[in-house]
Amino acid sequence: MTISDSRSRGEAEDEGGPALVEFALALGAEVAARDIVPDERAEIEAQLRLWSDAGCDLILTTGGTGFAPRDVTPEATRAVIEREAPGIAEAMRLASRDHTALWMVSRGVAGVRGRSLIVNFPGSPKSIPEAGAGVRDALLHAVKLLRS
């Protein structure tokens, strides 16, 4: 799921969504759905609930994790998850450290709702594979555990 006001209005091209799809496919995942939603907490929460309650194993988001006033993805994610997975978010930030001096301003979180793992990726398409490299194996392991 891409979270962006401008992209949801069609004012800018969504590059993060395709980067997330590429990352998911590299994991061996099947991409069941994609969406672009504005930086509106209620809409983000509703989409996360919809997909997790429908049984999606892994839900990846991009965007809305920074410090801008409308960046509310972490808050929306925390509102829907039942258990946080802080190590995943920390590992993503750590993996980004080698690529950007701004790695510490990403506020993304990860957690579990039911049997779904929800992970917030940064909004930069370039950062998705960089951050993802730090959690690839952990995501596969976590999804396997949630399925059992």
Solvent accessible surface area in square Angstrom, and as a share of the most:
residue,aa,sasa,rsa
1,M,15,0.07
2,T,7,0.04
3,I,3,0.02
4,S,15,0.10
5,D,24,0.13
6,S,32,0.20
7,R,86,0.31
8,S,42,0.27
9,R,153,0.56
10,G,65,0.62
11,E,114,0.51
12,A,41,0.32
13,E,131,0.59
14,D,20,0.10
15,E,95,0.43
16,G,5,0.05
17,G,5,0.05
18,P,60,0.38
19,A,19,0.15
20,L,8,0.04
21,V,32,0.19
22,E,126,0.57
23,F,20,0.08
24,A,10,0.08
25,L,100,0.50
26,A,68,0.53
27,L,14,0.07
28,G,69,0.66
29,A,35,0.27
30,E,155,0.69
31,V,54,0.31
32,A,81,0.63
33,A,51,0.40
34,R,126,0.46
35,D,53,0.28
36,I,62,0.32
37,V,10,0.06
38,P,30,0.19
39,D,16,0.08
40,E,70,0.31
41,R,109,0.40
42,A,77,0.59
43,E,82,0.37
44,I,0,0.00
45,E,23,0.10
46,A,57,0.44
47,Q,24,0.11
48,L,0,0.00
49,R,86,0.31
50,L,111,0.55
51,W,28,0.10
52,S,9,0.06
53,D,97,0.50
54,A,80,0.62
55,G,54,0.52
56,C,32,0.19
57,D,48,0.25
58,L,37,0.18
59,I,4,0.02
60,L,16,0.08
61,T,0,0.00
62,T,2,0.01
63,G,9,0.08
64,G,10,0.10
65,T,6,0.03
66,G,23,0.22
67,F,146,0.61
68,A,56,0.43
69,P,133,0.84
70,R,111,0.41
71,D,28,0.14
72,V,33,0.19
73,T,0,0.00
74,P,0,0.00
75,E,55,0.25
76,A,0,0.00
77,T,0,0.00
78,R,115,0.42
79,A,45,0.35
80,V,2,0.01
81,I,23,0.11
82,E,116,0.52
83,R,147,0.54
84,E,82,0.37
85,A,25,0.19
86,P,72,0.45
87,G,44,0.43
88,I,18,0.09
89,A,7,0.05
90,E,103,0.46
91,A,34,0.26
92,M,8,0.04
93,R,56,0.20
94,L,109,0.54
95,A,23,0.18
96,S,8,0.05
97,R,136,0.50
98,D,128,0.66
99,H,96,0.43
100,T,51,0.30
101,A,86,0.66
102,L,121,0.60
103,W,65,0.23
104,M,103,0.46
105,V,61,0.35
106,S,25,0.16
107,R,69,0.25
108,G,5,0.04
109,V,5,0.03
110,A,0,0.00
111,G,0,0.00
112,V,16,0.09
113,R,46,0.17
114,G,44,0.42
115,R,148,0.54
116,S,1,0.01
117,L,1,0.01
118,I,0,0.00
119,V,0,0.00
120,N,3,0.02
121,F,0,0.00
122,P,21,0.13
123,G,40,0.39
124,S,53,0.34
125,P,47,0.29
126,K,128,0.54
127,S,14,0.09
128,I,0,0.00
129,P,74,0.47
130,E,29,0.13
131,A,0,0.00
132,G,0,0.00
133,A,78,0.60
134,G,38,0.37
135,V,2,0.01
136,R,96,0.35
137,D,103,0.54
138,A,48,0.37
139,L,1,0.00
140,L,73,0.36
141,H,105,0.47
142,A,20,0.16
143,V,14,0.08
144,K,141,0.60
145,L,106,0.53
146,L,23,0.11
147,R,155,0.57
148,S,108,0.70
